[in-house]
Amino acid sequence: MVLCVAAATTVICQRLHLPVVLGYLLAGVLIGPHAPALLVADAEVIRTLSELGVILLMFSIGMELSLRKLGEVGSRGAAIAIVEMGLMLTVGYFVASLAGFSPLECAFLAAMLAISSTTIIVRAFEEHPQAVAIRVREQIFGVLVIEDIIAILLIALLTTLATTRSFDVWGLAESAGRLGVFLSVLMLVGLVVVPRLIRFVVALKRPETTLVTTVGVCFAAALAAQRFEYSVALGAFLAGSLVAESGEGRRIAPQIRPLRDIFTAVFFVSIGLSINPAEVYAQAGWILLFAAVVILGKFLGVALGAFAVGHPVRASAQSGLAMGQIGEFSFIIAGMGVALGAVDPGLLAIAVGVACLTILLTPTQVKYSARFGEWIDGRLPQTMQTFATLYGTWVERLGKARRAGTAGARIRRYVRLLVLDAVLLLAVLIAAAAGGDEAARFLKSRLPEAAEAMGWLVAAGFLALATPLALGLYRLIRALGQALAVAALPEAREGEVDFANAPRRVFVVILQLGITLLVLLPMMAILQPFVPAIKGGAPLLALVIVAGIAFWRSATQLQGHVRAGAQALVAAVAVPGASTAEQAEMLDQMEQVLPGLGDFAPYAIDPLNRWVGRSLAEINLRGATGASVLAIRRGEDAVLTPTGRDMLAAGDVLVLTGTGEAIEAARELLGRR
């Protein structure tokens, strides 16, 4: 019954160019107890079968996440994911708490809203292959890989919370310790046994034996997780990652896929089975609110994170818009919460409604993401456009210094100390928030004659522990930002003029702000359950205001330096009778004199160029390529840092700046017939 109805609904969805997941959910509604249909399925049987779907789905995701693939994601993808997930978990919990949900429900709801759907994004890219560039897709898939790993950690944490039904710090610490031991033992034993076993079985060249053995490993790990009172999804995911380490994942995946697809379909149908259309309608207001939180929050988190690691404004906006949905992980978390009795079933209706709404909007968001990115880029103030161009070149230079090994061991040492300091500070803050009252009560019982002073004494003790850690964190952030900026824009030798001083100062400020966000957002996300909603949201709001002011001041200061540099560049290309090659050589020499203003390249506008008489805004050079026109040489005159209103004329010599890739793209666009 499930498969027949699901087949019909998915065919309809395919014809309407809708994701098949919606067809599975619709099938569940049609055969569920809340629909006036003649076919009513046995809910218990379907839920039992759907658990197999969860296990096989998580196993497949785990097989795609080998250690080698994690290495390919790199620090940039990890940084984007940490910023985005930290922001979404913080905002999701904050909004849910203001809406009146219990702390445990807020934690589940925040986790549901934080994880994008790999399946839906892949399908949207297949439907609109030209909408998103390959490089942007790779960036998005890298972020999704890290998201999936964080999702597994969230599932483990939420299982613990649902079991203990409290945010008791000591109980959570004990549960975290037990979880760490379980994961360590399972992974250590698994790494010794599973890859060797899989390679041995594959060598037999019997597909059915390989399939049975692989699925056996999957269910064995799921059973082990269940026996230790953890989610079966956690065990299945770990089994998939262990199988991937055998190096045979590409051979095994096609054999697993049909089995996975069947039971995954049953899983989504089981979600639809529990949907009461009347309840979804009753929750329509909350669904719209949380859908807006998903789309706007993910856009801001991904776009800011992508820009911070050096991607152009257009690509950053595209990435943020494409990831504005929730999907399979959200269903798993919601179903797990309802099954464990940790959340109200109405929360599942909200999760399903938000997922359906954002899934429906995803293809449109992907289709128009490029135009949206160009629109944002074209409407930035000139000061911000200049900054965005130069910032990309600074990050590119930092990447070159890192690959060349000139970034230094000092930076790596700062990073290790920063992580350690943040973890210790977080532990102290959680202990203060969750265990402060308990410690005060204990001291009052021991010293009743000084009971009134015990609360202040405990607060002073935690403050004494947290203050040096917070100051150390501040100093490390400053030192790391300075070290990274110097690696990208080296200081001049003693006695020489430091021409890179102005851009380096701006780069230091932006790096320090970025590192602060990278550290504080995850900390705030973890602290949310232990502090009141208003107190938890206030630091985020203050951080946004401070970051915005510092960012604008730095960008404004940079504009004057850029204008002075543009005058020198115009003089370099103003030599009478100089060829384009000679102008390029002179600009190469100017790169040594004016470090921090990007790579320079001349481009002459001939009389037959299609852009003659068109404004820079019409060309949309920055939005389409990421390169900027730093100056225009027009006969004896010059236009310094031109705006979008400036028109191009025959004989103009444009001084382009940006990353090497951006300049090549700009030349192609300007020369296109």
LOVEX-883081 format. One record per residue (C-alpha): x, y, z; residue number from 1. Coordinates in steps of 0.2 Angstrom, whole numbers, m for minus. Each point is the difference from the previous one (the first is absolute). Layout:
<nodes>
[[X, Y, Z], NUM] ...
</nodes>
This chain:
<nodes>
[[0, 0, 0], 1] [[14, 12, 5], 2] [[10, m3, m16], 3] [[m15, 1, m12], 4] [[m7, 16, 7], 5] [[18, 7, 1], 6] [[3, m4, m18], 7] [[m16, 9, m5], 8] [[4, 16, 10], 9] [[19, 1, m5], 10] [[m5, m2, m19], 11] [[m12, 15, 3], 12] [[14, 10, 8], 13] [[12, m5, m14], 14] [[m12, 7, m13], 15] [[m2, 16, 10], 16] [[19, 2, 3], 17] [[m2, m2, 18], 18] [[12, m10, 12], 19] [[m4, m18, 2], 20] [[1, 2, 19], 21] [[m16, 10, m1], 22] [[m8, m15, m9], 23] [[5, m12, 14], 24] [[m7, 12, 13], 25] [[m16, 2, m10], 26] [[m2, m19, m1], 27] [[2, m1, 19], 28] [[m14, 12, 2], 29] [[m12, m9, m12], 30] [[2, m17, 8], 31] [[1, 7, 18], 32] [[m14, 1, 13], 33] [[m3, 19, m2], 34] [[m5, m1, m18], 35] [[m18, m5, m5], 36] [[7, m14, m12], 37] [[m5, m18, m2], 38] [[18, m6, 2], 39] [[6, 1, 18], 40] [[17, m8, 3], 41] [[6, m9, 16], 42] [[10, 14, 8], 43] [[11, m11, 11], 44] [[6, m11, m14], 45] [[4, 15, m11], 46] [[10, 8, 15], 47] [[10, m16, 2], 48] [[4, 0, m18], 49] [[4, 18, 0], 50] [[13, m2, 13], 51] [[9, m11, m13], 52] [[m1, 14, m12], 53] [[8, 12, 13], 54] [[14, m13, 3], 55] [[4, m2, m19], 56] [[m1, 19, m3], 57] [[12, 4, 13], 58] [[11, m14, m5], 59] [[1, 7, m18], 60] [[4, 17, 7], 61] [[14, m7, 10], 62] [[7, m9, m15], 63] [[2, 17, m9], 64] [[10, 7, 15], 65] [[17, m8, 0], 66] [[14, 8, 9], 67] [[8, 3, m17], 68] [[m16, 10, m5], 69] [[1, 10, 16], 70] [[17, 5, m4], 71] [[m5, 6, m17], 72] [[m13, 12, 8], 73] [[13, 10, 8], 74] [[0, 13, 13], 75] [[m10, 12, m11], 76] [[m15, m12, m1], 77] [[1, m4, 19], 78] [[1, 19, 4], 79] [[m16, 4, m10], 80] [[m9, m15, 8], 81] [[5, 5, 17], 82] [[m6, 18, m2], 83] [[m16, m5, m8], 84] [[m5, m14, 12], 85] [[5, 11, 15], 86] [[m11, 14, m6], 87] [[m15, m12, m5], 88] [[1, m9, 17], 89] [[1, 16, 10], 90] [[m14, 9, m10], 91] [[m11, m16, m1], 92] [[1, m3, 19], 93] [[m3, 19, 4], 94] [[m15, 1, m12], 95] [[m7, m16, 7], 96] [[2, 5, 18], 97] [[m9, 17, m4], 98] [[m14, m10, m8], 99] [[m3, m9, 17], 100] [[7, m18, m3], 101] [[9, m9, 14], 102] [[19, 0, 1], 103] [[1, m18, m7], 104] [[m12, 4, m14], 105] [[10, 15, m4], 106] [[16, m11, m2], 107] [[m9, m12, m11], 108] [[m8, 14, m11], 109] [[17, 9, m1], 110] [[8, m16, m7], 111] [[m14, m3, m12], 112] [[2, 18, m7], 113] [[19, m1, m1], 114] [[3, m14, m13], 115] [[m2, 2, m19], 116] [[m5, m14, m11], 117] [[13, m7, m11], 118] [[m13, m10, m10], 119] [[m10, 15, m4], 120] [[15, 11, m5], 121] [[7, m13, m12], 122] [[m17, m2, m8], 123] [[m2, 19, m2], 124] [[18, 1, m8], 125] [[m5, m14, m12], 126] [[m16, 10, m5], 127] [[10, 16, m3], 128] [[18, m5, m5], 129] [[4, 17, m7], 130] [[m6, 10, 15], 131] [[15, m3, 12], 132] [[18, m1, m5], 133] [[10, m16, 4], 134] [[11, 9, 12], 135] [[m15, 6, 10], 136] [[m7, m18, 0], 137] [[16, m7, 7], 138] [[m1, 13, 13], 139] [[m18, m5, 5], 140] [[4, m18, 0], 141] [[15, 3, 11], 142] [[m11, 9, 13], 143] [[m13, m14, m1], 144] [[13, m13, 4], 145] [[4, 9, 17], 146] [[m19, 3, 3], 147] [[m3, m18, m1], 148] [[14, m4, 13], 149] [[m7, 14, 12], 150] [[m17, m8, m3], 151] [[6, m17, 6], 152] [[7, 9, 16], 153] [[m17, 9, 2], 154] [[m9, m17, m1], 155] [[11, m8, 13], 156] [[m2, 16, 12], 157] [[m18, 1, m3], 158] [[m2, m19, 4], 159] [[9, 3, 17], 160] [[m11, 15, 4], 161] [[m16, m9, m4], 162] [[6, m14, 11], 163] [[5, 11, 15], 164] [[m15, 12, m3], 165] [[11, 14, 7], 166] [[15, 12, m3], 167] [[8, m6, 16], 168] [[19, 4, m3], 169] [[6, m15, 10], 170] [[m12, m12, m8], 171] [[5, 7, m17], 172] [[18, m2, 4], 173] [[m2, m18, 5], 174] [[m10, m4, m16], 175] [[13, 9, m11], 176] [[13, m10, 8], 177] [[m9, m16, m3], 178] [[m4, 5, m18], 179] [[19, 4, m3], 180] [[5, m17, 7], 181] [[m13, m9, m11], 182] [[5, 10, m16], 183] [[19, m3, 4], 184] [[m2, m19, 2], 185] [[m12, m2, m15], 186] [[12, 10, m11], 187] [[16, m8, 6], 188] [[m7, m18, m2], 189] [[m9, 5, m16], 190] [[16, 7, m8], 191] [[9, m16, 4], 192] [[m13, m12, m6], 193] [[m12, 7, m12], 194] [[11, 7, m14], 195] [[10, m17, m1], 196] [[m17, m10, 0], 197] [[m7, 11, m14], 198] [[15, m2, m11], 199] [[1, m18, 3], 200] [[m19, m3, m5], 201] [[2, 12, m15], 202] [[15, m11, m6], 203] [[m12, m15, m1], 204] [[m9, 9, m14], 205] [[m17, m6, 5], 206] [[m12, 15, 0], 207] [[m13, m8, 11], 208] [[13, m5, 13], 209] [[6, 18, 0], 210] [[m17, 7, 2], 211] [[m5, m11, 14], 212] [[16, 2, 10], 213] [[0, 19, m2], 214] [[m18, 1, 6], 215] [[4, m11, 14], 216] [[14, 12, 6], 217] [[m13, 14, m2], 218] [[m13, m8, 11], 219] [[13, m7, 13], 220] [[6, 18, 3], 221] [[m18, 6, 1], 222] [[m4, m14, 13], 223] [[16, 4, 10], 224] [[m6, 18, 1], 225] [[m18, m5, 5], 226] [[7, m12, 14], 227] [[9, 15, 7], 228] [[m15, 11, m1], 229] [[6, 11, m14], 230] [[m9, 3, m17], 231] [[1, m14, m13], 232] [[4, 14, m12], 233] [[16, 4, 9], 234] [[6, m18, m1], 235] [[m5, m2, m19], 236] [[9, 16, m4], 237] [[16, m6, 9], 238] [[m1, m16, m10], 239] [[m1, 9, m16], 240] [[15, 10, 4], 241] [[10, m16, 5], 242] [[m5, m8, m17], 243] [[5, 15, m9], 244] [[18, m2, 7], 245] [[1, m17, m9], 246] [[2, 10, m16], 247] [[m14, m11, m8], 248] [[m14, 13, 3], 249] [[m3, 3, m19], 250] [[m2, m18, m3], 251] [[m12, m3, 14], 252] [[m11, 16, m1], 253] [[m9, m6, m16], 254] [[m4, m16, 8], 255] [[m7, 8, 15], 256] [[m10, 14, m9], 257] [[m15, m10, m5], 258] [[m3, m7, 17], 259] [[3, 17, 8], 260] [[m12, 8, m12], 261] [[m14, m12, 4], 262] [[1, 2, 19], 263] [[4, 18, 0], 264] [[m16, 2, m10], 265] [[m9, m9, 14], 266] [[8, 11, 13], 267] [[m7, 16, m9], 268] [[m17, m8, m2], 269] [[0, m4, 19], 270] [[4, 19, 3], 271] [[m15, 4, m11], 272] [[m11, m13, 10], 273] [[2, 10, 16], 274] [[m5, 16, m9], 275] [[m17, 7, 5], 276] [[m4, 13, m13], 277] [[m11, 9, 12], 278] [[14, 2, 12], 279] [[12, 6, m13], 280] [[m13, 13, m5], 281] [[m2, 5, 19], 282] [[19, 2, 0], 283] [[1, 10, m16], 284] [[6, 16, 9], 285] [[14, m9, 9], 286] [[5, m9, m17], 287] [[1, 17, m9], 288] [[10, 7, 14], 289] [[13, m14, 1], 290] [[1, m1, m19], 291] [[5, 18, 0], 292] [[13, m4, 13], 293] [[7, m14, m10], 294] [[1, 10, m17], 295] [[6, 16, 8], 296] [[11, m8, 13], 297] [[9, m12, m12], 298] [[2, 14, m13], 299] [[9, 11, 12], 300] [[10, m14, 9], 301] [[6, m8, m16], 302] [[3, 17, m10], 303] [[9, 8, 14], 304] [[11, m16, 3], 305] [[4, m2, m19], 306] [[5, 18, m2], 307] [[10, 0, 16], 308] [[11, m15, m7], 309] [[3, 10, m16], 310] [[m14, m4, m12], 311] [[m8, 14, m11], 312] [[m16, 8, 5], 313] [[m10, m8, m14], 314] [[6, m17, 4], 315] [[m3, 2, 18], 316] [[m18, 6, m3], 317] [[m3, m15, m11], 318] [[6, m12, 13], 319] [[m11, 8, 13], 320] [[m15, 0, m10], 321] [[2, m18, m6], 322] [[2, m7, 17], 323] [[m17, 8, 7], 324] [[m9, m16, 4], 325] [[m1, m15, 12], 326] [[m3, m18, m5], 327] [[4, m18, 5], 328] [[10, 3, 16], 329] [[m14, 12, 6], 330] [[m13, m14, m2], 331] [[12, m13, 9], 332] [[2, 12, 15], 333] [[m18, 4, 1], 334] [[m5, m18, m1], 335] [[13, m4, 13], 336] [[m7, 13, 12], 337] [[m18, m6, m2], 338] [[5, m18, 2], 339] [[10, 4, 16], 340] [[m14, 10, 7], 341] [[11, 15, 1], 342] [[m10, 12, m11], 343] [[m19, 3, m3], 344] [[m6, m8, m16], 345] [[m5, 17, m6], 346] [[18, 4, m2], 347] [[1, m14, m14], 348] [[m14, 9, m9], 349] [[11, 16, 1], 350] [[15, m9, m7], 351] [[m9, m8, m14], 352] [[m9, 17, m5], 353] [[17, 10, 1], 354] [[9, m14, m10], 355] [[m14, m1, m14], 356] [[m1, 19, m2], 357] [[19, 2, m1], 358] [[2, m15, m11], 359] [[m13, 8, m12], 360] [[10, 16, m1], 361] [[17, m7, m2], 362] [[m1, m3, m19], 363] [[m5, 18, m3], 364] [[13, 6, 12], 365] [[14, m10, m9], 366] [[m7, 6, m17], 367] [[1, 18, 4], 368] [[15, 0, 12], 369] [[12, 7, m12], 370] [[m11, 15, m4], 371] [[m3, 3, 18], 372] [[19, m1, 4], 373] [[3, 13, m14], 374] [[m14, 11, 6], 375] [[7, 0, 18], 376] [[18, 3, m7], 377] [[m6, 15, m11], 378] [[m9, 9, 14], 379] [[15, 0, 12], 380] [[7, 17, 4], 381] [[16, 4, m10], 382] [[10, m1, 16], 383] [[m7, m18, 3], 384] [[3, m5, m18], 385] [[18, 5, 1], 386] [[3, m9, 17], 387] [[m9, m16, m7], 388] [[12, 0, m15], 389] [[16, 3, 10], 390] [[m5, m12, 14], 391] [[m1, m14, m12], 392] [[18, 3, m6], 393] [[6, 1, 18], 394] [[m7, m17, 4], 395] [[7, m7, m17], 396] [[17, 6, 6], 397] [[m2, m8, 17], 398] [[m5, m16, m9], 399] [[16, 1, m10], 400] [[11, 3, 15], 401] [[m8, m15, 9], 402] [[3, m11, m15], 403] [[18, 6, m1], 404] [[3, m4, 18], 405] [[4, 18, 5], 406] [[m15, 2, 12], 407] [[10, m7, 14], 408] [[m2, m11, 14], 409] [[m5, 14, 11], 410] [[m17, 1, m8], 411] [[m3, m18, 3], 412] [[5, 2, 18], 413] [[m12, 15, 2], 414] [[m14, m11, m7], 415] [[3, m14, 12], 416] [[0, 12, 15], 417] [[m15, 9, m7], 418] [[m10, m16, 0], 419] [[6, m6, 17], 420] [[m4, 17, 8], 421] [[m17, 0, m8], 422] [[m4, m17, 6], 423] [[5, 4, 18], 424] [[m9, 16, 0], 425] [[m16, m9, m6], 426] [[2, m13, 13], 427] [[1, 13, 14], 428] [[m15, 10, m7], 429] [[m11, m16, m1], 430] [[5, m5, 17], 431] [[m4, 18, 7], 432] [[m17, 0, m9], 433] [[m5, m17, 4], 434] [[9, m4, 16], 435] [[1, 17, 9], 436] [[m16, m2, 10], 437] [[4, m18, 5], 438] [[17, 5, 6], 439] [[m7, 15, 9], 440] [[m13, m12, 9], 441] [[14, m12, 4], 442] [[10, 14, 9], 443] [[m15, 7, 9], 444] [[m3, m17, 7], 445] [[18, m1, 6], 446] [[1, 18, 6], 447] [[m18, 5, 5], 448] [[7, 15, 10], 449] [[7, 8, m16], 450] [[m14, m6, m11], 451] [[m4, 18, m7], 452] [[18, 2, m6], 453] [[1, m18, m9], 454] [[m9, 5, m16], 455] [[12, 15, m2], 456] [[15, m11, 4], 457] [[m4, m13, m13], 458] [[m3, 14, m13], 459] [[17, 8, 4], 460] [[8, m17, m1], 461] [[m7, m4, m17], 462] [[5, 18, m6], 463] [[17, m2, 6], 464] [[2, m16, m10], 465] [[m8, 8, m16], 466] [[9, 16, 0], 467] [[17, m5, m4], 468] [[m7, m13, m13], 469] [[m10, 14, m8], 470] [[15, 12, 0], 471] [[11, m14, m7], 472] [[m13, m3, m14], 473] [[0, 18, m5], 474] [[19, 1, m1], 475] [[1, m15, m10], 476] [[m13, 6, m12], 477] [[10, 16, m2], 478] [[17, m9, m2], 479] [[m7, m12, m13], 480] [[m8, 13, m10], 481] [[16, 10, m1], 482] [[10, m15, m4], 483] [[m11, m5, m14], 484] [[0, 18, m7], 485] [[19, 0, 0], 486] [[1, m17, m9], 487] [[m11, 7, m14], 488] [[7, 18, 0], 489] [[18, m1, 6], 490] [[8, 15, 10], 491] [[13, 10, m9], 492] [[18, m2, 6], 493] [[6, 12, 13], 494] [[4, 17, m7], 495] [[m11, m3, m15], 496] [[m17, 8, m4], 497] [[m14, m12, 5], 498] [[m12, 2, m15], 499] [[m11, m14, 6], 500] [[m3, 8, 17], 501] [[m17, 7, m4], 502] [[m8, m15, m8], 503] [[8, m11, 14], 504] [[m8, 10, 13], 505] [[m17, m3, m8], 506] [[3, m18, m2], 507] [[5, m2, 18], 508] [[m16, 7, 6], 509] [[m11, m11, m12], 510] [[10, m16, 5], 511] [[m3, 4, 18], 512] [[m18, 2, m2], 513] [[m1, m15, m11], 514] [[9, m11, 13], 515] [[m11, 7, 14], 516] [[m16, m5, m9], 517] [[8, m17, m4], 518] [[3, m3, 19], 519] [[m14, 9, 8], 520] [[m15, m7, m11], 521] [[3, m18, 4], 522] [[3, 4, 18], 523] [[m17, 10, 1], 524] [[m9, m14, m9], 525] [[6, m12, 14], 526] [[m4, 12, 14], 527] [[m18, 3, m6], 528] [[m8, m14, 10], 529] [[9, 6, 16], 530] [[m5, 19, 0], 531] [[m16, 9, m2], 532] [[m5, 5, m18], 533] [[3, 19, 2], 534] [[17, m2, 8], 535] [[5, m13, m13], 536] [[m5, 11, m15], 537] [[7, 17, 7], 538] [[18, m5, m3], 539] [[m4, m5, m18], 540] [[m9, 17, m3], 541] [[14, 10, 8], 542] [[13, m10, m10], 543] [[m9, 4, m17], 544] [[m1, 19, 5], 545] [[19, 1, 4], 546] [[5, m10, m15], 547] [[m10, 11, m11], 548] [[7, 16, 6], 549] [[18, m7, 0], 550] [[m3, m7, m18], 551] [[m6, 17, m7], 552] [[13, 10, 8], 553] [[14, m11, m7], 554] [[m8, 0, m17], 555] [[m1, 19, 0], 556] [[18, 2, 5], 557] [[6, m12, m14], 558] [[m9, 11, m13], 559] [[12, 14, 2], 560] [[15, m11, m2], 561] [[m8, m8, m16], 562] [[m3, 17, m8], 563] [[19, 5, 3], 564] [[5, m16, m7], 565] [[m11, 2, m15], 566] [[9, 16, m4], 567] [[17, m9, m1], 568] [[m8, m13, m11], 569] [[m7, 12, m12], 570] [[17, 8, m2], 571] [[8, m17, m3], 572] [[m11, m3, m15], 573] [[1, 17, m7], 574] [[17, m1, m9], 575] [[m3, 6, m18], 576] [[1, m14, m13], 577] [[1, m14, 13], 578] [[m7, m17, m6], 579] [[m12, m10, 10], 580] [[15, m12, 5], 581] [[10, 14, 6], 582] [[m14, 7, 10], 583] [[m3, m17, 8], 584] [[19, m1, 4], 585] [[m1, 17, 9], 586] [[m15, m5, 10], 587] [[9, m16, 5], 588] [[13, 12, 7], 589] [[m13, 10, 9], 590] [[m6, m15, 9], 591] [[16, m1, 9], 592] [[m1, 19, 5], 593] [[m19, m1, 4], 594] [[m2, m17, 9], 595] [[m18, m4, 6], 596] [[m9, 8, m15], 597] [[m1, m16, m9], 598] [[6, m6, m17], 599] [[0, 14, m13], 600] [[m3, m2, m19], 601] [[m4, 13, m14], 602] [[m14, m2, m12], 603] [[m1, 11, m15], 604] [[m18, 4, m7], 605] [[1, 0, m19], 606] [[m13, 10, m10], 607] [[m9, m17, m5], 608] [[m2, m6, 17], 609] [[m18, m4, 4], 610] [[1, 10, 17], 611] [[4, 17, m7], 612] [[m13, 12, 6], 613] [[m6, m11, 13], 614] [[2, 3, 19], 615] [[9, m11, 12], 616] [[m16, m4, 9], 617] [[m7, m7, m17], 618] [[16, m11, m2], 619] [[m2, m6, 18], 620] [[19, m5, m1], 621] [[1, m2, 19], 622] [[m16, m10, 2], 623] [[4, m12, m14], 624] [[19, m2, 2], 625] [[6, 7, 17], 626] [[12, 12, m8], 627] [[m1, 19, 2], 628] [[6, 14, m10], 629] [[12, 10, 11], 630] [[3, 14, m12], 631] [[m4, 5, m18], 632] [[13, 9, m11], 633] [[m9, 11, m13], 634] [[13, 10, m11], 635] [[8, 13, 12], 636] [[m14, m2, 13], 637] [[m3, m14, 13], 638] [[m15, m7, 9], 639] [[5, m6, 17], 640] [[m10, m14, 9], 641] [[m14, 2, m13], 642] [[m18, m3, 5], 643] [[m14, m10, m9], 644] [[m6, 16, m8], 645] [[17, 3, m10], 646] [[m2, m4, m18], 647] [[14, m9, m11], 648] [[7, 9, m15], 649] [[10, m6, m15], 650] [[19, 1, 5], 651] [[m3, m2, 19], 652] [[13, m10, 9], 653] [[m7, m9, 15], 654] [[10, m4, 15], 655] [[m7, m16, 6], 656] [[3, m7, 18], 657] [[m5, m16, 8], 658] [[5, m18, 2], 659] [[9, m8, m15], 660] [[m16, m11, m4], 661] [[m11, 16, 1], 662] [[11, 10, m12], 663] [[0, m14, m13], 664] [[m19, m1, 1], 665] [[m1, 19, m1], 666] [[11, 0, m16], 667] [[m12, m14, m8], 668] [[m15, 10, 4], 669] [[6, 17, m6], 670] [[7, m8, m16], 671] [[m16, m10, m4], 672] [[m8, 4, m16], 673] 
</nodes>
